[in-house]
Amino acid sequence: MEEEKQRKLYIDWYLIVSISFLALFGLVMIYSASFVQGYERYSNITHFFDRQLQWLIISAILFTVFMFFPYRHYRKLSPFIVLGSIFLLLIILIPGVGHDVNGATRWINIAGFTIQPSEFVKIGSIIYLAYVYSRKQSYINKFFKGVMPPLIVVIVFFILIMMQPDLGTATSIVLVAGLIAFCSGARMLHLISLGSLAGWALYHYAHSAPYRLNRLVGHRNPFELEQTEGFQLVQSYIAIAHGGVSGAGLGQSVQKLFYLPEAHTDFILAIISEELGLLGIAAVFILMFFVIGRGVLIGTRCRDTFGSLLAFGIVFQLGIQMIFNAGAVNGILPITGIPFPFLSYGGSSLMITFISMGILANISRRTERERQERRSDERHFSMEERKTPFRKAASSK
């Protein structure tokens, strides 16, 4: 009875504690990076902190809900998730519905809260691909029958997101799709061919307008474009250099004083580096790698193909988002507007990240329960084997 109770109540505390530390640390850093802007724009130094706290509370509640909602039900919900994702991406294109910020229409205002539909598409595409590829295992090595059909839906997502435009999110969804296809057993030749085609399309898209090309290659020579495309990256470099190894101290950033644009959102890592130094950045990445490693372990242990692909897809999305953001902050990758998981200001991103972690925690619960059941069965079988010789001896007498 006690063993059955433990199976039902199993909770992945490793995952919960690590993401809680990240989210609470992010809350502190958002306050530190934004209180000057909050006072300047809203006469309230805690404006951004308060809003992020509201989203964190909502996200924590949703995490709990999704942690206890059986992930296997998403199989039946998959078609509705795809249709809902397409619907959200379409209505944002309707004039007057989508909310425009800096020339991009990526948000919808609902009851005073700004929602970014493409964030929901991230997890929606992962659920869909995990479901479809788990059903195609017997012919996953066939390109037109196994690999390509699910990717048509991903292409639709990509086109609709690019119409906003949002190259970073669209690219991350395509990369995650390719990695899920790889984990499902697709042939490398098929994936390389698709990757080459996607690279060719991106190359022509970048060269179709000068500002796009400058945005993508501006990170190579930011000081030559210091007053235009390179301005944000140069300010990020200054913040990182100012922080050094141990940092200038919490709250002591200079670059957040209207020098570094988007200091509390896309470039929160630059402020962390300036205030807490290399040591602070190292602590963030240690926790992030722990969460990713935990997710990989959950996906590896899960014997259900759908659950395993779902876990890997969530981990891939988290890792790609982390790489895109960190790469943009230090100039290795172009600036794409991808937020850093758990840390950057933004309700939609935080909420979807916590929902994804809730699904991952549910997979962990289910997997651990099945492992405990197998152990219980093995112990029971072993005990029966021990009793059998005595029974045979008794019967022979």
Secondary structure, DSSP 8 states (H G I E B T S, - for coil): -HHHHHHHT---HHHHHHHHHHHHHHHHHHHHHHHHHHHHHHS-TTHHHHHHHHHHHHHHHHHHHHHHS-GGGHHHHHHHHHHHHHHHHHHTTSTTTEEEETTEEEEEEETTEEE-HHHHHHHHHHHHHHHHHHH-GGGTT-IIIIIHHHHHHHHHHHHHHHTTT-HHHHHHHHHHHHHHHHHTT--HHHHHHHHHHHHHHHHHHHTTSHHHHHHHHTTTSGGGGTTTTTHHHHHHHHHHHHHTTT-S-TT--STTTTTSTTTTTTTHHHHHHHHHHHHHHHHHHHHHHHHHHHHHHHHHH--SHHHHHHHHHHHHHHHHHHHHHHHHHTTSS-------TTTSS-HHHHHHHHHHHHHHHHHHHHHHHHHHHHHHHHHHHHHHHHHHHHHHHHHH-
